[in-house]
Amino acid sequence: MGKTILKLNATLALVLFMSSAAFGEIKISVGDDVITNQRAALAVEAGGRGYGPQSPRDIDLQTGSNNRTFSTAPEFGKMSLCDIHFHKNAEHRGGNFTTYAGNGDGRGYGTGFKYDGSLSDAELAPIEGLIGAHGQDSLQSGDTIEIHFVYSTAKATIGPTLGTCLSEAIGNPQLRVEAVVAVLVNDGGESLTDMARVETSNDLNQAPNLPDDLGAPVVYAGSTTGPAYNEKGSPFQVTWSVRPKTTKLNISSVDAWLGDNPFGESFAHAVRNLVLNSDLLSEIN
């Protein structure tokens, strides 16, 4: 493995380990102090400013002391699907995805949580080519992803970015995310193109094949995610519904979906640091 060390400043070194070209991936790890400093910056920036509960979180822990409350969004069948995207590695921790992927590059890539279980040699067989290539990262058999099915009470449209979930007619729509964690396999597995198929029912966009066999979802009050909020609070109020069990997805179907979907998605998004500060977490009932 080739190794390159990039100095970002006097106190921070970013070490990049180049894996084999077949995997098309660079594994990156910053020091624990980088993540600790990001969490401290979040606590300072969000503290006492009235931010609501944040995401992602450990869904196995029910405690939280953020007292900003908002109404739970309706069931997803009464809302309109407006966006589907996914993150490489699970943003949430819990269920059977608790294996820490590492600190990553400090900007949301190479971090998050992985599927805890084991896979067969056939399932782990590398796939040729680069799937969802973005910068120096891509997807490979054995990777974990967290898929977000985003719903809105607005008359939402299907298209790229979360802006499709908003509307000039409703300034404060309720938002809901149905989260599905999956591990990518090269033998068998479900199809993402089937799971993410969109239909219209009662004038509402729906994903009729959203899994219902991955355990009782953990529903809680949170926010939007993504590494842009590692050092600041998200102002969006979101009802989360996170399934605790992991499904297996055929990696070829992921490649097919990334090549043709109405949301303009072509790669896996980065993840936000797990929120640990109780003052920024809701209580799960």
N, C-alpha and C positions, 0 to 999 in steps of 0.2 A: 504494500500500500504506500502510495506517495503521501507525503505530509507537508502541509504549508501552514506557516504561522503568520497571521496577519495582526499587527499591532493596531488596535483601535485607539488607545490612549496609553498613558503611562502605567495605568493600573489594570488594564484589561487586555488579555490576549485571547484571540479566537483561533482555535485549532481545528483545522479541516482535515478530515481523513477521507481520501478518495477511495471509494470501493471499486469493484470491477466494472468495466464499461458495460457489461451486460445488465447491471442493475441501474446504471445511469443515475447514481445518487451520491451526494456528498453528505457524510454524517458530521454534524457540527456540535461542539459542546463548549459553552461558556461556563465560567465558574459559578458556584453557588451564590457568591456575593452579588453577581449581576441580577439574578432573580430576586434575591433578598432586597436589593436596592429598588428594584421595580415595584415590589410589593409595598415597600416603605413610601415610595413616591405616590402610589395609589392611595394609601391611607391618609397621607397629608393632603393630597389634592381633593379627595372626596370627603374627607372628614368634616363634619359639621356644616356641610353645604346643602344638605337635604336630598342627596342622591338616594334613590330607591335601592332595593336589594339587587345584587349583581350576579352574573353568571360568567363562567361555569362554576360548578361546585361539586363536592362529594355528595352523591345522592344517597349514600348510606348513612350520612349524618343528618339528623333532623334539627339540630340546634341552629339558632340564628337570632340576632337581637336588633336587626334593622326594623324600625317602627313605621316606615313608609308603606302604607297599604294601598292596594288597588283591587278592583273587582277581578275575580278569575274570569278569563275569557270563556266564551261558550265552547261547547264541544266542537271539534274540528268539522263535523258534518254540517254544522250550522254557520260555518265561516267559509270564506273563499280562499283556496290555495293561490298564493301569489309568487312563491319562490321555492326552488329546491336547489340546494348546494351541499357540498360536503367538505369536511376538514380531514387532513391526514393526521391520524391518531385521534383518539377520542378526546374531546375537550373536557367532558365530564369524567369523574372518577366514580367507580362503584360497580355493583353487580359483578360480572365476570370480566371487567376491563379495568384492572387496578394496577397493572404493571407499568411503572413509570418509564417513559421512553428516553428520559434524560433532559437536560436543560436546553438542548438545541442551540440555535444561533442567537438567542436573546431577542429575536424578532418574530417568534412564533413557529418557525420551521424546525423540525427535529425534536419537538417536545410533545407533551400530551400523554395519553395512556393507551396501552396495547391490550389486546385480547389475552386473557390469562391461560387459555387452554392450549392443547397440543394439536398439531395437524399432521396428516400423513405425508409421506414423501411425494405422493402424486399431487396432493393439494398444494404442497410447497414448491413444486417444480417451477423453475423460473420461466417466465413468458418472454418471448423474443420481442425486441423493440422497446420503445419508451412509451409508457402509458401515462397520459396526463402530464407530460413533461412541462416543467415550469422552472426557468432558471437552471439551477443545478440539481433539481429534485424531480422525482417521478414516482410512479407506483409500481409495486412488484408483489408477487404472490407472498402471502403471509402478512402483508401490511393491514393495519386497522384503520378504518375511516368512521367518522360520525356524520350521518346524513341528517340534514335539517329540512323538514317539510314545514314551510312557513305559511301561516294562515292569517287573514285579516278580516275584520268586520266591515271594512270599506268595500266598495265595488271595485275590487282589485283586478288588475290585468296580469296576464302571463308575460314575463319578459325578464331581461337581465337586471340585476341589482335589487336591493330591498326597496328601492323607490317605487316599485310596482305594487307594494303593499299599502301605499299611502294614496290619498285622494284629496283633491281640492274641495270636494263636497263634504268630507268628514275630516276635520282637523286633528282629531285624537282617536283614531281607530284602535280597537283592541287587537293585540297581536298574540299569536299562539305558535309555538314551535313543537312539532312532534319529532322527537329525536330517535334515530335508529342507529345503533352501533353495529358495524359489520367487519368481518375479517375476509380478506380477498383470497380466493383459492383458484387453482388452475385445474381442478378436477371436481366436477359437480358444482353444487352451490346454486343459489337463487339468481334470478336475472334482475339487474338494476333497471333495464329498460322496461321490464314488466312492473316492477315495484313502483317506478316513478311515472308510469303512464297516467296521463291527465284526461279526465272526462268532465263534461258539464252536466250537473244535476240540479234541477230547480234554480237555474241561473247562477249556480255556484261552481267554481272550479274545484274538482276533487281528485284525490289519488285513491282510486278504489282498491288498490292492492297494498295499501299500507299495512305492514305486518301487525297481526293481533295475537301472535303466539310467542311473544318474547317476554312474558311476565307482566305483572300489573305495573303500568307506568308510574313513575314517581312524578307527581305533579307539584310544582312549586312556583312561587313568584320570583322572577329574576329580571334579566336584561338581555340586550343583544351582546354578542361576544366578538371574538377576533382580537388580534394583538394590538390593534390601534388603541385598545382600552387597557393595556397593561399598566399604564401610569396615570390614567384618568378614569373617572366614572362614566358609564354609559347612561344617557338620559332617557333611554327607551324602556318602557314597562312591558314585560313579556311574560305570559304564562307558559311555563315549560312542562312538557310531558315526556319524560325520558325512560325508555324501555331498559330494564336492567340486564337482559340477556342479549347475547351477541348472535347475529345471524351470519351465515356464510354466503358470500356473493361471488359469482364467477367473474374473474378479473376481465375476461374477454367482453362480458356484458357491460362492465364499467367503461372499457375502452369504447364500445359502441355508443353508449349513452353520452360520453364526453364528446364524441364526434358528431352527434345529432340530438340536440335537445333545445327546447324553446326558451331556455333561461340564459343562453350564452355562456354556459359553463364549459371550461376546457381543461381545468386542472383542480387539484385539491387545495383548499384554502389553509392558511396557517391557523394556529390555535392561540387563544388567550390563556395566560397563566391561570391555574386553578385559584379561585378566590378563597382565602382562608380566614380573612378578618371577619369575626362574628358580627361586627357593626355593619358590615356590607352584605350580610346574608339574611334571608328570611327564615322564619321557623317553618319547617315542613310538618303539616298536620297529618 
